[in-house]
C-alpha cells in the first residue's frame, strides 16, 4: 500500500473521514485480491474507471478515493470530497 500519509493528511482536514479511511486502509492492506471480482465482492460500490484505476466511496459517499491497482500494490492517487472528485478525470490521476 502506497501511501498512508496522503490519507492521514486528508483526515486531518476532514476528521469525519478518519474512521472510514482507517477501516478501508486496514482491510485493503490485508486483502489478497486475485481478480476484480474479489474487489467487487468486498466493495460493491467500487467503480473500475480504466487505466488500472478503482474509485471507492468513503464515508457514505461523502468522499471519493481513487487508487491505481497494480497487483499486489495499491497506489493512492486521489482522495477528496465528492465535488473535488467531479473536477478530475479519475482514469488519469
PDB file of N, CA, C and O in Angstrom:
ATOM      1  N   UNK A   1       0.848  -1.181   0.000  1.00  0.00           N
ATOM      2  CA  UNK A   1       0.000   0.000   0.000  1.00  0.00           C
ATOM      3  C   UNK A   1       0.885   1.232   0.000  1.00  0.00           C
ATOM      4  O   UNK A   1       1.792   1.360   0.822  1.00  0.00           O
ATOM      5  N   UNK A   2       0.616   2.122  -0.915  1.00  0.00           N
ATOM      6  CA  UNK A   2       1.375   3.358  -1.019  1.00  0.00           C
ATOM      7  C   UNK A   2       0.363   4.495  -1.126  1.00  0.00           C
ATOM      8  O   UNK A   2      -0.440   4.425  -2.056  1.00  0.00           O
ATOM      9  N   UNK A   3       0.303   5.447  -0.362  1.00  0.00           N
ATOM     10  CA  UNK A   3       0.937   5.747   0.883  1.00  0.00           C
ATOM     11  C   UNK A   3      -0.127   6.194   1.871  1.00  0.00           C
ATOM     12  O   UNK A   3      -1.027   6.957   1.518  1.00  0.00           O
ATOM     13  N   UNK A   4      -0.031   5.735   3.077  1.00  0.00           N
ATOM     14  CA  UNK A   4      -0.990   6.084   4.123  1.00  0.00           C
ATOM     15  C   UNK A   4      -0.906   7.574   4.470  1.00  0.00           C
ATOM     16  O   UNK A   4      -1.885   8.163   4.929  1.00  0.00           O
ATOM     17  N   UNK A   5       0.238   8.167   4.254  1.00  0.00           N
ATOM     18  CA  UNK A   5       0.451   9.584   4.577  1.00  0.00           C
ATOM     19  C   UNK A   5      -0.611  10.470   3.922  1.00  0.00           C
ATOM     20  O   UNK A   5      -1.108  11.403   4.552  1.00  0.00           O
ATOM     21  N   UNK A   6      -0.957  10.190   2.679  1.00  0.00           N
ATOM     22  CA  UNK A   6      -1.979  11.006   2.000  1.00  0.00           C
ATOM     23  C   UNK A   6      -3.326  10.893   2.699  1.00  0.00           C
ATOM     24  O   UNK A   6      -4.071  11.870   2.782  1.00  0.00           O
ATOM     25  N   UNK A   7      -3.638   9.706   3.201  1.00  0.00           N
ATOM     26  CA  UNK A   7      -4.895   9.526   3.924  1.00  0.00           C
ATOM     27  C   UNK A   7      -4.880  10.313   5.235  1.00  0.00           C
ATOM     28  O   UNK A   7      -5.861  10.970   5.584  1.00  0.00           O
ATOM     29  N   UNK A   8      -3.774  10.242   5.946  1.00  0.00           N
ATOM     30  CA  UNK A   8      -3.644  10.969   7.214  1.00  0.00           C
ATOM     31  C   UNK A   8      -3.786  12.466   6.984  1.00  0.00           C
ATOM     32  O   UNK A   8      -4.505  13.144   7.718  1.00  0.00           O
ATOM     33  N   UNK A   9      -3.109  12.979   5.978  1.00  0.00           N
ATOM     34  CA  UNK A   9      -3.214  14.409   5.674  1.00  0.00           C
ATOM     35  C   UNK A   9      -4.650  14.789   5.363  1.00  0.00           C
ATOM     36  O   UNK A   9      -5.111  15.859   5.759  1.00  0.00           O
ATOM     37  N   UNK A  10      -5.357  13.923   4.659  1.00  0.00           N
ATOM     38  CA  UNK A  10      -6.740  14.224   4.308  1.00  0.00           C
ATOM     39  C   UNK A  10      -7.628  14.237   5.541  1.00  0.00           C
ATOM     40  O   UNK A  10      -8.429  15.155   5.716  1.00  0.00           O
ATOM     41  N   UNK A  11      -7.497  13.221   6.405  1.00  0.00           N
ATOM     42  CA  UNK A  11      -8.402  13.195   7.550  1.00  0.00           C
ATOM     43  C   UNK A  11      -8.052  14.247   8.594  1.00  0.00           C
ATOM     44  O   UNK A  11      -8.872  14.541   9.463  1.00  0.00           O
ATOM     45  N   UNK A  12      -6.866  14.812   8.529  1.00  0.00           N
ATOM     46  CA  UNK A  12      -6.565  15.939   9.409  1.00  0.00           C
ATOM     47  C   UNK A  12      -7.405  17.152   9.016  1.00  0.00           C
ATOM     48  O   UNK A  12      -7.762  17.963   9.871  1.00  0.00           O
ATOM     49  N   UNK A  13      -7.720  17.279   7.737  1.00  0.00           N
ATOM     50  CA  UNK A  13      -8.590  18.358   7.267  1.00  0.00           C
ATOM     51  C   UNK A  13     -10.064  17.984   7.353  1.00  0.00           C
ATOM     52  O   UNK A  13     -10.927  18.853   7.474  1.00  0.00           O
ATOM     53  N   UNK A  14     -10.346  16.681   7.289  1.00  0.00           N
ATOM     54  CA  UNK A  14     -11.721  16.169   7.310  1.00  0.00           C
ATOM     55  C   UNK A  14     -11.800  15.068   8.368  1.00  0.00           C
ATOM     56  O   UNK A  14     -11.774  13.884   8.033  1.00  0.00           O
ATOM     57  N   UNK A  15     -11.898  15.457   9.661  1.00  0.00           N
ATOM     58  CA  UNK A  15     -11.827  14.466  10.743  1.00  0.00           C
ATOM     59  C   UNK A  15     -12.877  13.352  10.656  1.00  0.00           C
ATOM     60  O   UNK A  15     -12.633  12.244  11.134  1.00  0.00           O
ATOM     61  N   UNK A  16     -14.020  13.625  10.064  1.00  0.00           N
ATOM     62  CA  UNK A  16     -15.039  12.581   9.957  1.00  0.00           C
ATOM     63  C   UNK A  16     -14.635  11.466   8.989  1.00  0.00           C
ATOM     64  O   UNK A  16     -15.267  10.410   8.960  1.00  0.00           O
ATOM     65  N   UNK A  17     -13.599  11.696   8.208  1.00  0.00           N
ATOM     66  CA  UNK A  17     -13.124  10.675   7.268  1.00  0.00           C
ATOM     67  C   UNK A  17     -12.139   9.706   7.913  1.00  0.00           C
ATOM     68  O   UNK A  17     -11.820   8.676   7.320  1.00  0.00           O
ATOM     69  N   UNK A  18     -11.657  10.009   9.101  1.00  0.00           N
ATOM     70  CA  UNK A  18     -10.620   9.175   9.718  1.00  0.00           C
ATOM     71  C   UNK A  18     -11.084   7.731   9.922  1.00  0.00           C
ATOM     72  O   UNK A  18     -10.374   6.801   9.537  1.00  0.00           O
ATOM     73  N   UNK A  19     -12.249   7.530  10.513  1.00  0.00           N
ATOM     74  CA  UNK A  19     -12.737   6.175  10.770  1.00  0.00           C
ATOM     75  C   UNK A  19     -12.897   5.364   9.490  1.00  0.00           C
ATOM     76  O   UNK A  19     -12.351   4.265   9.389  1.00  0.00           O
ATOM     77  N   UNK A  20     -13.638   5.886   8.506  1.00  0.00           N
ATOM     78  CA  UNK A  20     -13.799   5.125   7.265  1.00  0.00           C
ATOM     79  C   UNK A  20     -12.484   4.880   6.518  1.00  0.00           C
ATOM     80  O   UNK A  20     -12.286   3.798   5.965  1.00  0.00           O
ATOM     81  N   UNK A  21     -11.592   5.858   6.494  1.00  0.00           N
ATOM     82  CA  UNK A  21     -10.317   5.671   5.796  1.00  0.00           C
ATOM     83  C   UNK A  21      -9.411   4.680   6.526  1.00  0.00           C
ATOM     84  O   UNK A  21      -8.717   3.884   5.894  1.00  0.00           O
ATOM     85  N   UNK A  22      -9.421   4.733   7.853  1.00  0.00           N
ATOM     86  CA  UNK A  22      -8.635   3.781   8.634  1.00  0.00           C
ATOM     87  C   UNK A  22      -9.120   2.363   8.384  1.00  0.00           C
ATOM     88  O   UNK A  22      -8.317   1.450   8.195  1.00  0.00           O
ATOM     89  N   UNK A  23     -10.440   2.181   8.384  1.00  0.00           N
ATOM     90  CA  UNK A  23     -11.009   0.853   8.112  1.00  0.00           C
ATOM     91  C   UNK A  23     -10.656   0.383   6.713  1.00  0.00           C
ATOM     92  O   UNK A  23     -10.241  -0.760   6.518  1.00  0.00           O
ATOM     93  N   UNK A  24     -10.823   1.270   5.736  1.00  0.00           N
ATOM     94  CA  UNK A  24     -10.505   0.915   4.353  1.00  0.00           C
ATOM     95  C   UNK A  24      -9.031   0.506   4.238  1.00  0.00           C
ATOM     96  O   UNK A  24      -8.712  -0.518   3.633  1.00  0.00           O
ATOM     97  N   UNK A  25      -8.148   1.304   4.816  1.00  0.00           N
ATOM     98  CA  UNK A  25      -6.716   1.028   4.731  1.00  0.00           C
ATOM     99  C   UNK A  25      -6.388  -0.337   5.337  1.00  0.00           C
ATOM    100  O   UNK A  25      -5.654  -1.128   4.744  1.00  0.00           O
ATOM    101  N   UNK A  26      -6.933  -0.601   6.513  1.00  0.00           N
ATOM    102  CA  UNK A  26      -6.667  -1.866   7.194  1.00  0.00           C
ATOM    103  C   UNK A  26      -7.159  -3.049   6.359  1.00  0.00           C
ATOM    104  O   UNK A  26      -6.453  -4.046   6.211  1.00  0.00           O
ATOM    105  N   UNK A  27      -8.363  -2.933   5.819  1.00  0.00           N
ATOM    106  CA  UNK A  27      -8.935  -4.017   5.017  1.00  0.00           C
ATOM    107  C   UNK A  27      -8.117  -4.270   3.746  1.00  0.00           C
ATOM    108  O   UNK A  27      -7.817  -5.415   3.408  1.00  0.00           O
ATOM    109  N   UNK A  28      -7.769  -3.206   3.060  1.00  0.00           N
ATOM    110  CA  UNK A  28      -7.051  -3.354   1.800  1.00  0.00           C
ATOM    111  C   UNK A  28      -5.622  -3.844   2.039  1.00  0.00           C
ATOM    112  O   UNK A  28      -5.086  -4.613   1.240  1.00  0.00           O
ATOM    113  N   UNK A  29      -5.018  -3.409   3.117  1.00  0.00           N
ATOM    114  CA  UNK A  29      -3.658  -3.847   3.437  1.00  0.00           C
ATOM    115  C   UNK A  29      -3.593  -5.370   3.594  1.00  0.00           C
ATOM    116  O   UNK A  29      -2.590  -5.989   3.239  1.00  0.00           O
ATOM    117  N   UNK A  30      -4.643  -5.961   4.118  1.00  0.00           N
ATOM    118  CA  UNK A  30      -4.649  -7.407   4.359  1.00  0.00           C
ATOM    119  C   UNK A  30      -5.372  -8.197   3.260  1.00  0.00           C
ATOM    120  O   UNK A  30      -5.426  -9.425   3.312  1.00  0.00           O
ATOM    121  N   UNK A  31      -5.915  -7.503   2.286  1.00  0.00           N
ATOM    122  CA  UNK A  31      -6.657  -8.178   1.213  1.00  0.00           C
ATOM    123  C   UNK A  31      -5.697  -8.961   0.319  1.00  0.00           C
ATOM    124  O   UNK A  31      -4.541  -8.585   0.127  1.00  0.00           O
ATOM    125  N   UNK A  32      -6.211 -10.038  -0.207  1.00  0.00           N
ATOM    126  CA  UNK A  32      -5.458 -10.857  -1.164  1.00  0.00           C
ATOM    127  C   UNK A  32      -6.310 -11.022  -2.408  1.00  0.00           C
ATOM    128  O   UNK A  32      -6.805 -12.108  -2.707  1.00  0.00           O
ATOM    129  N   UNK A  33      -6.471  -9.916  -3.127  1.00  0.00           N
ATOM    130  CA  UNK A  33      -7.292  -9.934  -4.326  1.00  0.00           C
ATOM    131  C   UNK A  33      -6.586 -10.687  -5.440  1.00  0.00           C
ATOM    132  O   UNK A  33      -5.384 -10.529  -5.653  1.00  0.00           O
ATOM    133  N   UNK A  34      -7.348 -11.505  -6.145  1.00  0.00           N
ATOM    134  CA  UNK A  34      -6.785 -12.197  -7.300  1.00  0.00           C
ATOM    135  C   UNK A  34      -7.487 -11.779  -8.580  1.00  0.00           C
ATOM    136  O   UNK A  34      -7.049 -12.126  -9.676  1.00  0.00           O
ATOM    137  N   UNK A  35      -8.581 -11.032  -8.441  1.00  0.00           N
ATOM    138  CA  UNK A  35      -9.322 -10.580  -9.619  1.00  0.00           C
ATOM    139  C   UNK A  35     -10.176  -9.373  -9.241  1.00  0.00           C
ATOM    140  O   UNK A  35     -10.340  -9.055  -8.063  1.00  0.00           O
ATOM    141  N   UNK A  36     -10.713  -8.711 -10.256  1.00  0.00           N
ATOM    142  CA  UNK A  36     -11.619  -7.593  -9.988  1.00  0.00           C
ATOM    143  C   UNK A  36     -12.880  -8.084  -9.287  1.00  0.00           C
ATOM    144  O   UNK A  36     -13.510  -7.328  -8.548  1.00  0.00           O
ATOM    145  N   UNK A  37     -13.252  -9.334  -9.510  1.00  0.00           N
ATOM    146  CA  UNK A  37     -14.427  -9.890  -8.827  1.00  0.00           C
ATOM    147  C   UNK A  37     -14.204  -9.917  -7.315  1.00  0.00           C
ATOM    148  O   UNK A  37     -15.146  -9.709  -6.549  1.00  0.00           O
ATOM    149  N   UNK A  38     -12.984 -10.168  -6.882  1.00  0.00           N
ATOM    150  CA  UNK A  38     -12.675 -10.149  -5.450  1.00  0.00           C
ATOM    151  C   UNK A  38     -12.873  -8.748  -4.875  1.00  0.00           C
ATOM    152  O   UNK A  38     -13.388  -8.585  -3.769  1.00  0.00           O
ATOM    153  N   UNK A  39     -12.463  -7.757  -5.633  1.00  0.00           N
ATOM    154  CA  UNK A  39     -12.618  -6.371  -5.178  1.00  0.00           C
ATOM    155  C   UNK A  39     -14.098  -6.021  -5.097  1.00  0.00           C
ATOM    156  O   UNK A  39     -14.546  -5.438  -4.109  1.00  0.00           O
ATOM    157  N   UNK A  40     -14.858  -6.371  -6.126  1.00  0.00           N
ATOM    158  CA  UNK A  40     -16.296  -6.092  -6.151  1.00  0.00           C
ATOM    159  C   UNK A  40     -17.022  -6.827  -5.027  1.00  0.00           C
ATOM    160  O   UNK A  40     -17.992  -6.310  -4.472  1.00  0.00           O
ATOM    161  N   UNK A  41     -16.561  -8.020  -4.693  1.00  0.00           N
ATOM    162  CA  UNK A  41     -17.188  -8.766  -3.601  1.00  0.00           C
ATOM    163  C   UNK A  41     -16.994  -8.056  -2.261  1.00  0.00           C
ATOM    164  O   UNK A  41     -17.877  -8.069  -1.404  1.00  0.00           O
ATOM    165  N   UNK A  42     -15.834  -7.442  -2.097  1.00  0.00           N
ATOM    166  CA  UNK A  42     -15.535  -6.740  -0.853  1.00  0.00           C
ATOM    167  C   UNK A  42     -16.115  -5.325  -0.834  1.00  0.00           C
ATOM    168  O   UNK A  42     -16.503  -4.821   0.220  1.00  0.00           O
ATOM    169  N   UNK A  43     -16.171  -4.689  -2.007  1.00  0.00           N
ATOM    170  CA  UNK A  43     -16.617  -3.292  -2.129  1.00  0.00           C
ATOM    171  C   UNK A  43     -17.591  -3.196  -3.293  1.00  0.00           C
ATOM    172  O   UNK A  43     -17.198  -2.905  -4.423  1.00  0.00           O
ATOM    173  N   UNK A  44     -18.839  -3.436  -3.014  1.00  0.00           N
ATOM    174  CA  UNK A  44     -19.846  -3.481  -4.078  1.00  0.00           C
ATOM    175  C   UNK A  44     -19.978  -2.174  -4.840  1.00  0.00           C
ATOM    176  O   UNK A  44     -20.344  -2.178  -6.015  1.00  0.00           O
ATOM    177  N   UNK A  45     -19.684  -1.056  -4.185  1.00  0.00           N
ATOM    178  CA  UNK A  45     -19.829   0.237  -4.861  1.00  0.00           C
ATOM    179  C   UNK A  45     -18.554   0.678  -5.572  1.00  0.00           C
ATOM    180  O   UNK A  45     -18.527   1.758  -6.162  1.00  0.00           O
ATOM    181  N   UNK A  46     -17.505  -0.128  -5.530  1.00  0.00           N
ATOM    182  CA  UNK A  46     -16.260   0.231  -6.220  1.00  0.00           C
ATOM    183  C   UNK A  46     -16.510   0.324  -7.720  1.00  0.00           C
ATOM    184  O   UNK A  46     -17.220  -0.498  -8.299  1.00  0.00           O
ATOM    185  N   UNK A  47     -15.917   1.336  -8.333  1.00  0.00           N
ATOM    186  CA  UNK A  47     -16.040   1.526  -9.778  1.00  0.00           C
ATOM    187  C   UNK A  47     -14.670   1.386 -10.421  1.00  0.00           C
ATOM    188  O   UNK A  47     -13.684   1.940  -9.936  1.00  0.00           O
ATOM    189  N   UNK A  48     -14.622   0.647 -11.510  1.00  0.00           N
ATOM    190  CA  UNK A  48     -13.403   0.473 -12.285  1.00  0.00           C
ATOM    191  C   UNK A  48     -13.483   1.439 -13.461  1.00  0.00           C
ATOM    192  O   UNK A  48     -14.356   1.315 -14.320  1.00  0.00           O
ATOM    193  N   UNK A  49     -12.556   2.411 -13.493  1.00  0.00           N
ATOM    194  CA  UNK A  49     -12.693   3.509 -14.447  1.00  0.00           C
ATOM    195  C   UNK A  49     -11.619   3.520 -15.535  1.00  0.00           C
ATOM    196  O   UNK A  49     -11.519   4.496 -16.278  1.00  0.00           O
ATOM    197  N   UNK A  50     -10.830   2.483 -15.644  1.00  0.00           N
ATOM    198  CA  UNK A  50      -9.808   2.420 -16.681  1.00  0.00           C
ATOM    199  C   UNK A  50      -8.438   2.767 -16.165  1.00  0.00           C
ATOM    200  O   UNK A  50      -8.299   3.379 -15.106  1.00  0.00           O
ATOM    201  N   UNK A  51      -7.418   2.375 -16.915  1.00  0.00           N
ATOM    202  CA  UNK A  51      -6.018   2.620 -16.554  1.00  0.00           C
ATOM    203  C   UNK A  51      -5.685   2.102 -15.157  1.00  0.00           C
ATOM    204  O   UNK A  51      -4.955   2.746 -14.403  1.00  0.00           O
ATOM    205  N   UNK A  52      -6.221   0.944 -14.825  1.00  0.00           N
ATOM    206  CA  UNK A  52      -5.981   0.298 -13.525  1.00  0.00           C
ATOM    207  C   UNK A  52      -6.509   1.114 -12.350  1.00  0.00           C
ATOM    208  O   UNK A  52      -6.077   0.902 -11.217  1.00  0.00           O
ATOM    209  N   UNK A  53      -7.426   2.033 -12.591  1.00  0.00           N
ATOM    210  CA  UNK A  53      -7.961   2.884 -11.520  1.00  0.00           C
ATOM    211  C   UNK A  53      -9.259   2.306 -10.967  1.00  0.00           C
ATOM    212  O   UNK A  53     -10.108   1.798 -11.700  1.00  0.00           O
ATOM    213  N   UNK A  54      -9.379   2.405  -9.651  1.00  0.00           N
ATOM    214  CA  UNK A  54     -10.593   1.986  -8.945  1.00  0.00           C
ATOM    215  C   UNK A  54     -11.022   3.149  -8.066  1.00  0.00           C
ATOM    216  O   UNK A  54     -10.195   3.768  -7.398  1.00  0.00           O
ATOM    217  N   UNK A  55     -12.305   3.442  -8.067  1.00  0.00           N
ATOM    218  CA  UNK A  55     -12.861   4.503  -7.243  1.00  0.00           C
ATOM    219  C   UNK A  55     -13.655   3.859  -6.119  1.00  0.00           C
ATOM    220  O   UNK A  55     -14.523   3.017  -6.354  1.00  0.00           O
ATOM    221  N   UNK A  56     -13.344   4.269  -4.886  1.00  0.00           N
ATOM    222  CA  UNK A  56     -14.049   3.795  -3.708  1.00  0.00           C
ATOM    223  C   UNK A  56     -14.836   4.949  -3.097  1.00  0.00           C
ATOM    224  O   UNK A  56     -14.335   6.070  -3.004  1.00  0.00           O
ATOM    225  N   UNK A  57     -16.051   4.673  -2.689  1.00  0.00           N
ATOM    226  CA  UNK A  57     -16.859   5.634  -1.953  1.00  0.00           C
ATOM    227  C   UNK A  57     -16.491   5.504  -0.482  1.00  0.00           C
ATOM    228  O   UNK A  57     -16.483   4.403   0.069  1.00  0.00           O
ATOM    229  N   UNK A  58     -16.192   6.616   0.141  1.00  0.00           N
ATOM    230  CA  UNK A  58     -15.749   6.631   1.537  1.00  0.00           C
ATOM    231  C   UNK A  58     -16.700   7.500   2.351  1.00  0.00           C
ATOM    232  O   UNK A  58     -17.128   8.563   1.901  1.00  0.00           O
ATOM    233  N   UNK A  59     -17.021   7.039   3.544  1.00  0.00           N
ATOM    234  CA  UNK A  59     -17.849   7.846   4.443  1.00  0.00           C
ATOM    235  C   UNK A  59     -19.245   8.067   3.917  1.00  0.00           C
ATOM    236  O   UNK A  59     -19.740   9.194   3.916  1.00  0.00           O
ATOM    237  N   UNK A  60     -19.890   7.001   3.466  1.00  0.00           N
ATOM    238  CA  UNK A  60     -21.253   7.134   2.954  1.00  0.00           C
ATOM    239  C   UNK A  60     -21.320   7.934   1.669  1.00  0.00           C
ATOM    240  O   UNK A  60     -22.299   8.635   1.412  1.00  0.00           O
ATOM    241  N   UNK A  61     -20.265   7.827   0.858  1.00  0.00           N
ATOM    242  CA  UNK A  61     -20.173   8.500  -0.436  1.00  0.00           C
ATOM    243  C   UNK A  61     -19.926  10.003  -0.308  1.00  0.00           C
ATOM    244  O   UNK A  61     -20.105  10.752  -1.268  1.00  0.00           O
ATOM    245  N   UNK A  62     -19.515  10.436   0.879  1.00  0.00           N
ATOM    246  CA  UNK A  62     -19.170  11.844   1.067  1.00  0.00           C
ATOM    247  C   UNK A  62     -17.810  12.149   0.435  1.00  0.00           C
ATOM    248  O   UNK A  62     -17.562  13.263  -0.027  1.00  0.00           O
ATOM    249  N   UNK A  63     -16.941  11.147   0.424  1.00  0.00           N
ATOM    250  CA  UNK A  63     -15.598  11.300  -0.116  1.00  0.00           C
ATOM    251  C   UNK A  63     -15.350  10.228  -1.177  1.00  0.00           C
ATOM    252  O   UNK A  63     -16.003   9.184  -1.201  1.00  0.00           O
ATOM    253  N   UNK A  64     -14.397  10.516  -2.044  1.00  0.00           N
ATOM    254  CA  UNK A  64     -14.008   9.561  -3.084  1.00  0.00           C
ATOM    255  C   UNK A  64     -12.512   9.323  -2.993  1.00  0.00           C
ATOM    256  O   UNK A  64     -11.720  10.244  -2.794  1.00  0.00           O
ATOM    257  N   UNK A  65     -12.158   8.069  -3.144  1.00  0.00           N
ATOM    258  CA  UNK A  65     -10.774   7.644  -3.112  1.00  0.00           C
ATOM    259  C   UNK A  65     -10.478   6.925  -4.421  1.00  0.00           C
ATOM    260  O   UNK A  65     -11.155   5.961  -4.778  1.00  0.00           O
ATOM    261  N   UNK A  66      -9.464   7.403  -5.131  1.00  0.00           N
ATOM    262  CA  UNK A  66      -9.071   6.785  -6.393  1.00  0.00           C
ATOM    263  C   UNK A  66      -7.706   6.136  -6.174  1.00  0.00           C
ATOM    264  O   UNK A  66      -6.768   6.772  -5.694  1.00  0.00           O
ATOM    265  N   UNK A  67      -7.617   4.864  -6.533  1.00  0.00           N
ATOM    266  CA  UNK A  67      -6.347   4.155  -6.425  1.00  0.00           C
ATOM    267  C   UNK A  67      -5.975   3.584  -7.783  1.00  0.00           C
ATOM    268  O   UNK A  67      -6.823   3.371  -8.651  1.00  0.00           O
ATOM    269  N   UNK A  68      -4.711   3.349  -7.933  1.00  0.00           N
ATOM    270  CA  UNK A  68      -4.219   2.602  -9.096  1.00  0.00           C
ATOM    271  C   UNK A  68      -3.816   1.241  -8.553  1.00  0.00           C
ATOM    272  O   UNK A  68      -2.985   1.135  -7.652  1.00  0.00           O
ATOM    273  N   UNK A  69      -4.415   0.214  -9.112  1.00  0.00           N
ATOM    274  CA  UNK A  69      -4.150  -1.131  -8.623  1.00  0.00           C
ATOM    275  C   UNK A  69      -3.314  -1.897  -9.624  1.00  0.00           C
ATOM    276  O   UNK A  69      -3.763  -2.244 -10.717  1.00  0.00           O
ATOM    277  N   UNK A  70      -2.089  -2.148  -9.217  1.00  0.00           N
ATOM    278  CA  UNK A  70      -1.161  -2.974  -9.978  1.00  0.00           C
ATOM    279  C   UNK A  70      -0.779  -4.115  -9.054  1.00  0.00           C
ATOM    280  O   UNK A  70       0.120  -3.963  -8.227  1.00  0.00           O
ATOM    281  N   UNK A  71      -1.446  -5.254  -9.177  1.00  0.00           N
ATOM    282  CA  UNK A  71      -1.243  -6.336  -8.200  1.00  0.00           C
ATOM    283  C   UNK A  71       0.228  -6.594  -7.928  1.00  0.00           C
ATOM    284  O   UNK A  71       1.027  -6.712  -8.858  1.00  0.00           O
ATOM    285  N   UNK A  72       0.580  -6.682  -6.674  1.00  0.00           N
ATOM    286  CA  UNK A  72      -0.263  -6.599  -5.488  1.00  0.00           C
ATOM    287  C   UNK A  72      -0.276  -5.213  -4.843  1.00  0.00           C
ATOM    288  O   UNK A  72      -0.683  -5.086  -3.688  1.00  0.00           O
ATOM    289  N   UNK A  73       0.157  -4.179  -5.553  1.00  0.00           N
ATOM    290  CA  UNK A  73       0.309  -2.854  -4.948  1.00  0.00           C
ATOM    291  C   UNK A  73      -0.884  -1.955  -5.253  1.00  0.00           C
ATOM    292  O   UNK A  73      -1.393  -1.918  -6.373  1.00  0.00           O
ATOM    293  N   UNK A  74      -1.313  -1.230  -4.216  1.00  0.00           N
ATOM    294  CA  UNK A  74      -2.384  -0.245  -4.330  1.00  0.00           C
ATOM    295  C   UNK A  74      -1.752   1.129  -4.138  1.00  0.00           C
ATOM    296  O   UNK A  74      -1.244   1.442  -3.061  1.00  0.00           O
ATOM    297  N   UNK A  75      -1.788   1.946  -5.188  1.00  0.00           N
ATOM    298  CA  UNK A  75      -1.240   3.300  -5.140  1.00  0.00           C
ATOM    299  C   UNK A  75      -2.387   4.282  -4.942  1.00  0.00           C
ATOM    300  O   UNK A  75      -3.318   4.318  -5.747  1.00  0.00           O
ATOM    301  N   UNK A  76      -2.331   5.064  -3.899  1.00  0.00           N
ATOM    302  CA  UNK A  76      -3.359   6.072  -3.671  1.00  0.00           C
ATOM    303  C   UNK A  76      -3.076   7.243  -4.599  1.00  0.00           C
ATOM    304  O   UNK A  76      -2.015   7.861  -4.524  1.00  0.00           O
ATOM    305  N   UNK A  77      -4.031   7.545  -5.477  1.00  0.00           N
ATOM    306  CA  UNK A  77      -3.843   8.593  -6.481  1.00  0.00           C
ATOM    307  C   UNK A  77      -4.615   9.867  -6.152  1.00  0.00           C
ATOM    308  O   UNK A  77      -4.197  10.960  -6.535  1.00  0.00           O
ATOM    309  N   UNK A  78      -5.753   9.734  -5.436  1.00  0.00           N
ATOM    310  CA  UNK A  78      -6.586  10.897  -5.139  1.00  0.00           C
ATOM    311  C   UNK A  78      -7.484  10.567  -3.970  1.00  0.00           C
ATOM    312  O   UNK A  78      -8.015   9.460  -3.873  1.00  0.00           O
ATOM    313  N   UNK A  79      -7.651  11.530  -3.083  1.00  0.00           N
ATOM    314  CA  UNK A  79      -8.682  11.468  -2.042  1.00  0.00           C
ATOM    315  C   UNK A  79      -9.264  12.863  -1.956  1.00  0.00           C
ATOM    316  O   UNK A  79      -8.531  13.846  -1.848  1.00  0.00           O
ATOM    317  N   UNK A  80     -10.583  12.948  -2.004  1.00  0.00           N
ATOM    318  CA  UNK A  80     -11.205  14.263  -1.955  1.00  0.00           C
ATOM    319  C   UNK A  80     -12.690  14.182  -1.719  1.00  0.00           C
ATOM    320  O   UNK A  80     -13.273  13.102  -1.617  1.00  0.00           O
ATOM    321  N   UNK A  81     -13.288  15.354  -1.634  1.00  0.00           N
ATOM    322  CA  UNK A  81     -14.729  15.427  -1.478  1.00  0.00           C
ATOM    323  C   UNK A  81     -15.385  15.038  -2.799  1.00  0.00           C
ATOM    324  O   UNK A  81     -14.730  14.940  -3.836  1.00  0.00           O
ATOM    325  N   UNK A  82     -16.662  14.825  -2.731  1.00  0.00           N
ATOM    326  CA  UNK A  82     -17.395  14.449  -3.939  1.00  0.00           C
ATOM    327  C   UNK A  82     -17.275  15.551  -4.996  1.00  0.00           C
ATOM    328  O   UNK A  82     -17.105  15.254  -6.179  1.00  0.00           O
ATOM    329  N   UNK A  83     -17.363  16.812  -4.582  1.00  0.00           N
ATOM    330  CA  UNK A  83     -17.271  17.911  -5.560  1.00  0.00           C
ATOM    331  C   UNK A  83     -15.857  18.023  -6.133  1.00  0.00           C
ATOM    332  O   UNK A  83     -15.703  18.361  -7.307  1.00  0.00           O
ATOM    333  N   UNK A  84     -14.828  17.750  -5.338  1.00  0.00           N
ATOM    334  CA  UNK A  84     -13.454  17.756  -5.861  1.00  0.00           C
ATOM    335  C   UNK A  84     -13.276  16.622  -6.872  1.00  0.00           C
ATOM    336  O   UNK A  84     -12.621  16.790  -7.901  1.00  0.00           O
ATOM    337  N   UNK A  85     -13.859  15.483  -6.569  1.00  0.00           N
ATOM    338  CA  UNK A  85     -13.788  14.332  -7.475  1.00  0.00           C
ATOM    339  C   UNK A  85     -14.429  14.658  -8.821  1.00  0.00           C
ATOM    340  O   UNK A  85     -13.933  14.243  -9.868  1.00  0.00           O
ATOM    341  N   UNK A  86     -15.530  15.400  -8.789  1.00  0.00           N
ATOM    342  CA  UNK A  86     -16.229  15.742 -10.029  1.00  0.00           C
ATOM    343  C   UNK A  86     -15.371  16.593 -10.971  1.00  0.00           C
ATOM    344  O   UNK A  86     -15.683  16.702 -12.157  1.00  0.00           O
ATOM    345  N   UNK A  87     -14.303  17.191 -10.461  1.00  0.00           N
ATOM    346  CA  UNK A  87     -13.453  18.051 -11.281  1.00  0.00           C
ATOM    347  C   UNK A  87     -12.222  17.346 -11.845  1.00  0.00           C
ATOM    348  O   UNK A  87     -11.401  17.973 -12.513  1.00  0.00           O
ATOM    349  N   UNK A  88     -12.089  16.033 -11.578  1.00  0.00           N
ATOM    350  CA  UNK A  88     -10.927  15.308 -12.078  1.00  0.00           C
ATOM    351  C   UNK A  88     -11.358  14.233 -13.081  1.00  0.00           C
ATOM    352  O   UNK A  88     -12.538  13.901 -13.190  1.00  0.00           O
ATOM    353  N   UNK A  89     -10.403  13.717 -13.787  1.00  0.00           N
ATOM    354  CA  UNK A  89     -10.600  12.536 -14.622  1.00  0.00           C
ATOM    355  C   UNK A  89      -9.976  11.380 -13.858  1.00  0.00           C
ATOM    356  O   UNK A  89      -8.757  11.213 -13.864  1.00  0.00           O
ATOM    357  N   UNK A  90     -10.801  10.590 -13.206  1.00  0.00           N
ATOM    358  CA  UNK A  90     -10.318   9.518 -12.327  1.00  0.00           C
ATOM    359  C   UNK A  90      -9.434   8.520 -13.054  1.00  0.00           C
ATOM    360  O   UNK A  90      -8.572   7.901 -12.430  1.00  0.00           O
ATOM    361  N   UNK A  91      -9.621   8.348 -14.339  1.00  0.00           N
ATOM    362  CA  UNK A  91      -8.795   7.388 -15.072  1.00  0.00           C
ATOM    363  C   UNK A  91      -7.398   7.930 -15.374  1.00  0.00           C
ATOM    364  O   UNK A  91      -6.531   7.192 -15.841  1.00  0.00           O
ATOM    365  N   UNK A  92      -7.182   9.216 -15.107  1.00  0.00           N
ATOM    366  CA  UNK A  92      -5.899   9.833 -15.439  1.00  0.00           C
ATOM    367  C   UNK A  92      -5.090  10.320 -14.232  1.00  0.00           C
ATOM    368  O   UNK A  92      -3.912  10.645 -14.383  1.00  0.00           O
ATOM    369  N   UNK A  93      -5.686  10.376 -13.055  1.00  0.00           N
ATOM    370  CA  UNK A  93      -4.929  10.868 -11.893  1.00  0.00           C
ATOM    371  C   UNK A  93      -3.887   9.861 -11.471  1.00  0.00           C
ATOM    372  O   UNK A  93      -3.153  10.098 -10.511  1.00  0.00           O
TER     373      UNK A  93
END
